Amino acid sequence: MTDTPQAPEPALPAHLGIIAAVRSTIGLALMASVLLISAGRVDWMMAWAYLALVALSLYGTMAYLLAYDRELLAERLRVHRGTKTWDRYLVPLIVFVFPLAQLVVAGLDHRLGWSPPYHIAWQWVAWWLAAEGVVLIFLAMRANTFFAPTVRLQQERGQTVISSGPYAFVRHPGYIGAMVGNVSASFVLGSFWSLIPSAFIVVLLILRTALEDRMLHRELDGYADYAARVRYRLIPFVW
């Protein structure tokens, strides 16, 4: 299979905010249903705390993009034929399969008591770390108007190298936020066993970082010079 040539993008969809709100609500409802049905109860405080953080992230980001970067919001709602072939396989695993598996395991763990209990204070610390991951993703998105959900070169939008905000320190800050938020979610939900699907997400994100970085070196003008200045992809002084 080869990557399909990119076609010009359509104009901004009508009722962009409604489309984004509906999609966010469906995603949030799916997460809540999977988590609470697996747990067999609805009076689970840390589950609701986690879902509140997810809701804040989804609707807060949507509100910001509606006000300040509608083109990026439209970009994030579209399905693109120009997505790299390898990313068509990675995205469903990173966004859907393993995150839902993580919630199922966490819910069953809570119901059946697989993991030993630990003090709720540590769960709130984990919630704070998850929130920090959300903030980092938002800062990366605010700095980078090309923060697309799939990997492709956005030629029709005139994609350029972004080196401001968190991109001044690492080349893929959004992935750090995603990893921190995902791993922290297991601790918020009190489930060590849910770290197993979470580990798969982290590994796939690292793989995606390497593949995307290689693509940008090859296809985006100026990226090699940027990479020479900002040496690390994910973790300063490490990689």
C-alpha atoms as a printed R data frame, in Angstrom:
    type eleno elety resid chain resno       x      y      z
1   ATOM     1    CA   MET     A     1   0.000  0.000  0.000
2   ATOM     2    CA   THR     A     2   1.263  3.472 -0.845
3   ATOM     3    CA   ASP     A     3   0.345  6.817  0.606
4   ATOM     4    CA   THR     A     4  -2.438  8.502 -1.350
5   ATOM     5    CA   PRO     A     5  -1.555 11.926 -2.794
6   ATOM     6    CA   GLN     A     6  -3.119 14.763 -0.876
7   ATOM     7    CA   ALA     A     7  -6.059 16.629 -2.334
8   ATOM     8    CA   PRO     A     8  -6.999 20.216 -1.518
9   ATOM     9    CA   GLU     A     9  -8.889 20.474  1.756
10  ATOM    10    CA   PRO     A    10 -12.526 21.626  1.801
11  ATOM    11    CA   ALA     A    11 -13.639 24.846  3.414
12  ATOM    12    CA   LEU     A    12 -14.347 24.936  7.136
13  ATOM    13    CA   PRO     A    13 -17.435 22.834  7.883
14  ATOM    14    CA   ALA     A    14 -20.631 24.590  8.835
15  ATOM    15    CA   HIS     A    15 -21.573 24.262 12.501
16  ATOM    16    CA   LEU     A    16 -17.975 23.360 13.368
17  ATOM    17    CA   GLY     A    17 -18.561 23.775 17.101
18  ATOM    18    CA   ILE     A    18 -21.602 21.485 17.087
19  ATOM    19    CA   ILE     A    19 -19.709 18.772 15.215
20  ATOM    20    CA   ALA     A    20 -16.799 19.016 17.655
21  ATOM    21    CA   ALA     A    21 -19.108 19.005 20.691
22  ATOM    22    CA   VAL     A    22 -21.010 15.938 19.483
23  ATOM    23    CA   ARG     A    23 -17.829 13.994 18.803
24  ATOM    24    CA   SER     A    24 -16.349 14.959 22.169
25  ATOM    25    CA   THR     A    25 -19.536 13.994 23.984
26  ATOM    26    CA   ILE     A    26 -19.723 10.617 22.260
27  ATOM    27    CA   GLY     A    27 -16.093  9.915 23.127
28  ATOM    28    CA   LEU     A    28 -16.577 10.930 26.750
29  ATOM    29    CA   ALA     A    29 -19.772  8.871 27.057
30  ATOM    30    CA   LEU     A    30 -18.001  5.822 25.626
31  ATOM    31    CA   MET     A    31 -15.154  6.171 28.117
32  ATOM    32    CA   ALA     A    32 -17.548  6.604 31.046
33  ATOM    33    CA   SER     A    33 -19.659  3.624 29.997
34  ATOM    34    CA   VAL     A    34 -16.688  1.292 29.560
35  ATOM    35    CA   LEU     A    35 -15.106  2.321 32.846
36  ATOM    36    CA   LEU     A    36 -18.208  2.264 35.045
37  ATOM    37    CA   ILE     A    37 -19.767 -0.859 33.513
38  ATOM    38    CA   SER     A    38 -16.470 -2.708 33.997
39  ATOM    39    CA   ALA     A    39 -16.380 -1.534 37.607
40  ATOM    40    CA   GLY     A    40 -20.007 -2.510 38.149
41  ATOM    41    CA   ARG     A    41 -20.780  0.675 40.045
42  ATOM    42    CA   VAL     A    42 -21.293  4.389 39.490
43  ATOM    43    CA   ASP     A    43 -20.313  5.695 42.946
44  ATOM    44    CA   TRP     A    44 -16.574  5.573 42.232
45  ATOM    45    CA   MET     A    45 -15.107  8.967 43.132
46  ATOM    46    CA   MET     A    46 -11.743  8.651 41.394
47  ATOM    47    CA   ALA     A    47 -13.383  7.432 38.201
48  ATOM    48    CA   TRP     A    48 -15.538 10.557 38.131
49  ATOM    49    CA   ALA     A    49 -12.489 12.719 38.962
50  ATOM    50    CA   TYR     A    50 -10.664 11.205 35.997
51  ATOM    51    CA   LEU     A    51 -13.657 11.639 33.695
52  ATOM    52    CA   ALA     A    52 -13.961 15.265 34.835
53  ATOM    53    CA   LEU     A    53 -10.347 15.847 33.787
54  ATOM    54    CA   VAL     A    54 -11.023 14.248 30.402
55  ATOM    55    CA   ALA     A    55 -14.132 16.409 29.956
56  ATOM    56    CA   LEU     A    56 -12.203 19.554 30.887
57  ATOM    57    CA   SER     A    57  -9.527 18.642 28.355
58  ATOM    58    CA   LEU     A    58 -11.985 17.876 25.545
59  ATOM    59    CA   TYR     A    59 -14.334 20.827 25.963
60  ATOM    60    CA   GLY     A    60 -11.648 23.293 27.028
61  ATOM    61    CA   THR     A    61  -9.537 22.521 23.977
62  ATOM    62    CA   MET     A    62 -12.600 22.700 21.737
63  ATOM    63    CA   ALA     A    63 -13.579 26.115 23.144
64  ATOM    64    CA   TYR     A    64 -10.047 27.455 22.688
65  ATOM    65    CA   LEU     A    65  -9.778 26.250 19.093
66  ATOM    66    CA   LEU     A    66 -13.218 27.613 18.240
67  ATOM    67    CA   ALA     A    67 -12.123 31.019 19.495
68  ATOM    68    CA   TYR     A    68  -8.536 31.153 18.252
69  ATOM    69    CA   ASP     A    69  -7.736 28.442 15.693
70  ATOM    70    CA   ARG     A    70 -10.785 27.176 13.833
71  ATOM    71    CA   GLU     A    71  -8.647 25.809 11.004
72  ATOM    72    CA   LEU     A    72  -6.836 23.497 13.425
73  ATOM    73    CA   LEU     A    73 -10.153 22.362 14.901
74  ATOM    74    CA   ALA     A    74 -11.411 21.533 11.411
75  ATOM    75    CA   GLU     A    75  -8.132 19.752 10.696
76  ATOM    76    CA   ARG     A    76  -8.618 17.594 13.778
77  ATOM    77    CA   LEU     A    77 -12.157 16.652 12.734
78  ATOM    78    CA   ARG     A    78 -11.313 15.549  9.199
79  ATOM    79    CA   VAL     A    79 -10.294 12.135  7.904
80  ATOM    80    CA   HIS     A    80  -7.308 12.642  5.617
81  ATOM    81    CA   ARG     A    81  -6.297 10.561  2.646
82  ATOM    82    CA   GLY     A    82  -2.761 11.899  3.010
83  ATOM    83    CA   THR     A    83  -2.197 10.129  6.336
84  ATOM    84    CA   LYS     A    84   0.933  7.996  6.276
85  ATOM    85    CA   THR     A    85   0.198  4.318  5.772
86  ATOM    86    CA   TRP     A    86   1.885  3.233  9.005
87  ATOM    87    CA   ASP     A    87  -0.085  5.792 10.988
88  ATOM    88    CA   ARG     A    88  -3.380  4.335  9.778
89  ATOM    89    CA   TYR     A    89  -2.474  1.245 11.782
90  ATOM    90    CA   LEU     A    90  -0.998  3.031 14.794
91  ATOM    91    CA   VAL     A    91  -3.772  5.560 15.423
92  ATOM    92    CA   PRO     A    92  -6.595  3.055 16.152
93  ATOM    93    CA   LEU     A    93  -4.328  1.208 18.583
94  ATOM    94    CA   ILE     A    94  -3.160  4.377 20.361
95  ATOM    95    CA   VAL     A    95  -6.490  6.201 20.433
96  ATOM    96    CA   PHE     A    96  -9.061  3.416 20.693
97  ATOM    97    CA   VAL     A    97  -7.957 -0.185 21.320
98  ATOM    98    CA   PHE     A    98  -5.435  0.120 24.146
99  ATOM    99    CA   PRO     A    99  -7.054  3.113 25.933
100 ATOM   100    CA   LEU     A   100 -10.349  1.227 26.123
101 ATOM   101    CA   ALA     A   101  -8.486 -1.890 27.255
102 ATOM   102    CA   GLN     A   102  -6.876  0.207 29.976
103 ATOM   103    CA   LEU     A   103 -10.295  1.387 31.185
104 ATOM   104    CA   VAL     A   104 -11.749 -2.137 31.099
105 ATOM   105    CA   VAL     A   105  -8.854 -3.517 33.146
106 ATOM   106    CA   ALA     A   106  -9.011 -0.606 35.596
107 ATOM   107    CA   GLY     A   107 -12.758 -1.114 36.078
108 ATOM   108    CA   LEU     A   108 -12.441 -4.861 36.582
109 ATOM   109    CA   ASP     A   109  -9.508 -4.278 38.922
110 ATOM   110    CA   HIS     A   110 -11.630 -1.929 41.012
111 ATOM   111    CA   ARG     A   111 -14.502 -4.440 41.094
112 ATOM   112    CA   LEU     A   112 -12.428 -7.540 41.839
113 ATOM   113    CA   GLY     A   113  -9.627 -6.005 43.923
114 ATOM   114    CA   TRP     A   114  -6.674 -7.267 41.903
115 ATOM   115    CA   SER     A   115  -4.352 -4.400 42.890
116 ATOM   116    CA   PRO     A   116  -3.421 -3.697 46.521
117 ATOM   117    CA   PRO     A   117  -5.008 -0.475 47.824
118 ATOM   118    CA   TYR     A   118  -2.929  2.624 48.406
119 ATOM   119    CA   HIS     A   119  -3.675  5.941 50.048
120 ATOM   120    CA   ILE     A   120  -6.073  8.190 48.167
121 ATOM   121    CA   ALA     A   121  -3.567 11.050 48.518
122 ATOM   122    CA   TRP     A   122  -1.347  9.255 46.001
123 ATOM   123    CA   GLN     A   123  -4.285  9.007 43.620
124 ATOM   124    CA   TRP     A   124  -4.771 12.774 43.815
125 ATOM   125    CA   VAL     A   125  -1.045 13.246 43.131
126 ATOM   126    CA   ALA     A   126  -1.509 11.041 40.059
127 ATOM   127    CA   TRP     A   127  -4.535 13.143 39.061
128 ATOM   128    CA   TRP     A   128  -2.371 16.258 39.272
129 ATOM   129    CA   LEU     A   129   0.290 14.605 37.080
130 ATOM   130    CA   ALA     A   130  -2.395 13.609 34.579
131 ATOM   131    CA   ALA     A   131  -3.548 17.229 34.563
132 ATOM   132    CA   GLU     A   132   0.026 18.322 33.865
133 ATOM   133    CA   GLY     A   133   0.036 15.996 30.865
134 ATOM   134    CA   VAL     A   134  -3.186 17.615 29.629
135 ATOM   135    CA   VAL     A   135  -1.669 21.075 30.059
136 ATOM   136    CA   LEU     A   136   1.441 20.098 28.098
137 ATOM   137    CA   ILE     A   137  -0.675 18.769 25.230
138 ATOM   138    CA   PHE     A   138  -2.676 22.011 25.233
139 ATOM   139    CA   LEU     A   139   0.488 24.146 25.211
140 ATOM   140    CA   ALA     A   140   1.841 22.128 22.293
141 ATOM   141    CA   MET     A   141  -1.440 22.539 20.426
142 ATOM   142    CA   ARG     A   142  -1.571 26.263 21.125
143 ATOM   143    CA   ALA     A   143   1.967 26.724 19.771
144 ATOM   144    CA   ASN     A   144   1.480 24.419 16.791
145 ATOM   145    CA   THR     A   145  -1.419 25.119 14.440
146 ATOM   146    CA   PHE     A   146  -0.415 21.942 12.544
147 ATOM   147    CA   PHE     A   147  -1.113 19.693 15.584
148 ATOM   148    CA   ALA     A   148  -3.055 17.132 13.540
149 ATOM   149    CA   PRO     A   149  -4.448 13.844 14.915
150 ATOM   150    CA   THR     A   150  -2.746 11.828 12.156
151 ATOM   151    CA   VAL     A   151   0.719 12.067 10.670
152 ATOM   152    CA   ARG     A   152   0.824 13.736  7.275
153 ATOM   153    CA   LEU     A   153   2.508 16.715  5.645
154 ATOM   154    CA   GLN     A   154  -0.078 19.488  5.536
155 ATOM   155    CA   GLN     A   155   1.020 21.051  2.256
156 ATOM   156    CA   GLU     A   156  -2.375 22.627  1.570
157 ATOM   157    CA   ARG     A   157  -2.105 24.511  4.886
158 ATOM   158    CA   GLY     A   158   1.467 25.631  4.256
159 ATOM   159    CA   GLN     A   159   2.971 23.613  7.094
160 ATOM   160    CA   THR     A   160   6.133 25.092  8.549
161 ATOM   161    CA   VAL     A   161   8.506 24.201 11.358
162 ATOM   162    CA   ILE     A   162   7.269 25.190 14.833
163 ATOM   163    CA   SER     A   163   9.965 26.076 17.356
164 ATOM   164    CA   SER     A   164   8.089 28.173 19.937
165 ATOM   165    CA   GLY     A   165   6.484 27.190 23.240
166 ATOM   166    CA   PRO     A   166   7.397 23.671 24.404
167 ATOM   167    CA   TYR     A   167   8.862 22.984 20.946
168 ATOM   168    CA   ALA     A   168  11.834 25.081 21.988
169 ATOM   169    CA   PHE     A   169  12.841 22.275 24.375
170 ATOM   170    CA   VAL     A   170  11.798 19.008 22.683
171 ATOM   171    CA   ARG     A   171  10.593 18.238 19.191
172 ATOM   172    CA   HIS     A   172   7.446 16.289 20.130
173 ATOM   173    CA   PRO     A   173   6.091 17.683 23.426
174 ATOM   174    CA   GLY     A   174   2.524 16.529 22.765
175 ATOM   175    CA   TYR     A   175   3.629 12.911 22.977
176 ATOM   176    CA   ILE     A   176   5.240 13.509 26.376
177 ATOM   177    CA   GLY     A   177   1.959 14.916 27.639
178 ATOM   178    CA   ALA     A   178   0.070 11.923 26.251
179 ATOM   179    CA   MET     A   179   2.431  9.456 27.921
180 ATOM   180    CA   VAL     A   180   2.367 11.197 31.293
181 ATOM   181    CA   GLY     A   181  -1.411 11.532 31.201
182 ATOM   182    CA   ASN     A   182  -1.951  7.933 30.173
183 ATOM   183    CA   VAL     A   183   0.339  6.327 32.753
184 ATOM   184    CA   SER     A   184  -0.977  8.625 35.486
185 ATOM   185    CA   ALA     A   185  -4.544  7.548 34.674
186 ATOM   186    CA   SER     A   186  -3.784  4.025 35.874
187 ATOM   187    CA   PHE     A   187  -2.689  5.377 39.244
188 ATOM   188    CA   VAL     A   188  -5.657  7.744 39.442
189 ATOM   189    CA   LEU     A   189  -7.898  4.703 39.027
190 ATOM   190    CA   GLY     A   190  -5.883  2.669 41.525
191 ATOM   191    CA   SER     A   191  -5.049 -0.092 39.066
192 ATOM   192    CA   PHE     A   192  -1.539 -1.433 38.662
193 ATOM   193    CA   TRP     A   193  -2.795 -4.058 36.196
194 ATOM   194    CA   SER     A   194  -4.068 -1.376 33.825
195 ATOM   195    CA   LEU     A   195  -0.447 -0.322 33.379
196 ATOM   196    CA   ILE     A   196  -0.097 -3.287 30.993
197 ATOM   197    CA   PRO     A   197  -2.242 -1.775 28.185
198 ATOM   198    CA   SER     A   198  -0.830  1.626 29.156
199 ATOM   199    CA   ALA     A   199   2.687  0.308 28.489
200 ATOM   200    CA   PHE     A   200   1.626 -0.696 24.971
201 ATOM   201    CA   ILE     A   201   0.395  2.868 24.385
202 ATOM   202    CA   VAL     A   202   3.726  4.308 25.552
203 ATOM   203    CA   VAL     A   203   5.700  1.955 23.307
204 ATOM   204    CA   LEU     A   204   3.525  2.794 20.309
205 ATOM   205    CA   LEU     A   205   3.862  6.529 20.998
206 ATOM   206    CA   ILE     A   206   7.650  6.193 21.090
207 ATOM   207    CA   LEU     A   207   7.522  4.295 17.783
208 ATOM   208    CA   ARG     A   208   5.228  6.943 16.303
209 ATOM   209    CA   THR     A   209   7.586  9.689 17.467
210 ATOM   210    CA   ALA     A   210  10.511  8.055 15.675
211 ATOM   211    CA   LEU     A   211   8.535  7.484 12.472
212 ATOM   212    CA   GLU     A   212   7.067 10.994 12.444
213 ATOM   213    CA   ASP     A   213  10.456 12.548 13.138
214 ATOM   214    CA   ARG     A   214  11.982 10.640 10.230
215 ATOM   215    CA   MET     A   215   9.133 11.771  7.954
216 ATOM   216    CA   LEU     A   216   9.574 15.420  8.967
217 ATOM   217    CA   HIS     A   217  13.324 15.250  8.350
218 ATOM   218    CA   ARG     A   218  12.630 13.937  4.866
219 ATOM   219    CA   GLU     A   219   9.634 16.052  3.826
220 ATOM   220    CA   LEU     A   220   9.404 19.308  5.819
221 ATOM   221    CA   ASP     A   221  11.694 22.143  4.766
222 ATOM   222    CA   GLY     A   222  13.785 23.475  7.633
223 ATOM   223    CA   TYR     A   223  13.097 20.593  9.983
224 ATOM   224    CA   ALA     A   224  16.644 19.220  9.821
225 ATOM   225    CA   ASP     A   225  18.015 22.617 10.909
226 ATOM   226    CA   TYR     A   226  15.447 22.762 13.722
227 ATOM   227    CA   ALA     A   227  16.409 19.244 14.831
228 ATOM   228    CA   ALA     A   228  20.045 20.290 14.930
229 ATOM   229    CA   ARG     A   229  19.109 23.105 17.349
230 ATOM   230    CA   VAL     A   230  16.606 21.119 19.434
231 ATOM   231    CA   ARG     A   231  18.383 17.803 19.743
232 ATOM   232    CA   TYR     A   232  15.930 15.761 21.773
233 ATOM   233    CA   ARG     A   233  12.671 14.287 20.526
234 ATOM   234    CA   LEU     A   234  10.918 13.501 23.809
235 ATOM   235    CA   ILE     A   235  13.065 13.763 26.917
236 ATOM   236    CA   PRO     A   236  15.782 16.437 27.293
237 ATOM   237    CA   PHE     A   237  19.285 14.985 27.596
238 ATOM   238    CA   VAL     A   238  17.946 11.449 27.019
239 ATOM   239    CA   TRP     A   239  16.283 11.009 23.559
